[in-house]
Amino acid sequence: MTGPLVPPGPLTHGTELNAVYAIARIVAETYDTEAGLDAVFRLSRTIFIFDVVSLFLHNEDTGQLEPSYALALGRGRAKEADLAWGEPAASEAYRSGQTVLRHEDAGPSVKGRERRRDYLGLPMMVHGRCVGGLVFGRFGGPSFPPEHIRLAEFVAWHVGQLLENRRMARRIATLEAQRELARMQDEFISTISHELRTPLGFIKGYVTTLMRQDTAWDAETRMEFLQIVDEEADRLRELIDNLLDSSRLETGSLGMTKEPIHVGTLIRDTVSRTKSAYPEMDLRMELADDLPLISLDPTRVAQVLDNLLSNAHKYASAGPVVIRSYMNNNAVKIEVEDSGPGIPSEHIPRLFERFYRVPDQTVNVRGTGLGLYICRKIVEAHGGEIGVTSQPGAGTRFNFTLPVHVLAPTVEGEGHDV
Ligand code: ADP
């Protein structure tokens, strides 16, 4: 036996009819289940009397009926803390699939008429299946008359619709999330295959050319080809390293090996490396005198600086690039400022996401959109923050912080470095 699958037929007149219409409208228009239930039960209270209402739903994992919603009104409201919500009536309605009426005696500790408790249990139907029980409780009698039971069945049917709305909304959200994931995976595969294929194409082409038996290459040309092969192999390795780093950073399995390092030295080393990689770059350095020794992973922080400087080279090659560092509120602040084309403001919020690239700007520039994501994760693993300010046409300034230390109070309350 199951409960009613369609709303019970014509009910009553006047105020009841208005309430009934209002309930039906709420159900049709509401996707916020909690607010919908509140509204439906408050309206129900205008057409039949109850002191508590509760909803118990079957949990597939535990195999138990579990409370999912409860509201105390009327006499119930004053005693909310020690209310009995009528779980036995919910279980019985759920098991039998039928409306049940239970009379309980709250015991001698409850004085007067309110010892008497009547619970109306109704099977909760969603999508043709009984998923739980809805209970209306009334304290101090009289019990629920047949016309109130019919109204309660009508309300239960609509509550089932509210739960059905919720089920559909969740299903749509899951499907949308799955579709977005599939879209991102497709995009990822096409970006990555393109990025892997380009250096591989160069390597294969130049090696095949060098191996041709019918042509003798002079030493200079051979060296030029080998240099291209060498550079493209480096690019390939860098790409694979970035992919591995990004997936380890995503899962949190990339550990940081921290040691005390002088920030000024780290920046100077990076700058001299960058200058030899890009001799034509006008790279300037502005370092404060009081840069401290801090605990950091030198390889990873150097990776952040390399990334920001190589982006300045890739996207803002004309004009000077300044790397600047100074103390700012117990943290070292590092900035990389270029005078390139800048980044339109609508792209700024997504810039540090995995695989994000500014669409028009990157047509002729190779990249995967992993660099800034990796930078953010490394900076965050050091307790810092990364950000960017940019003015289209004037330039871009990336900045990040590395906290110097955290002060924890000792037993004597003096504080010590941790
Ligand atoms: P990639 O360089 O591989 O595309 P990044 O994560 O390093 O990936 O950078 C993300 C995007 O941010 C780039 O594609 C580019 O559009 C933009 N970008 C990064 N640095 C700059 C810069 N200095 N000036 C202008 N745009 C930049």
Residues whose N, C-alpha, C, O or C-beta is under 5 A from the ligand:
A	BS01	ADP	N311 A312 Y315 A316 G340 G342 I343 L351 Y356 R357 V358 Q361 T362 R366 G367 T368 G369 L370 G371 L372 Y373 T396
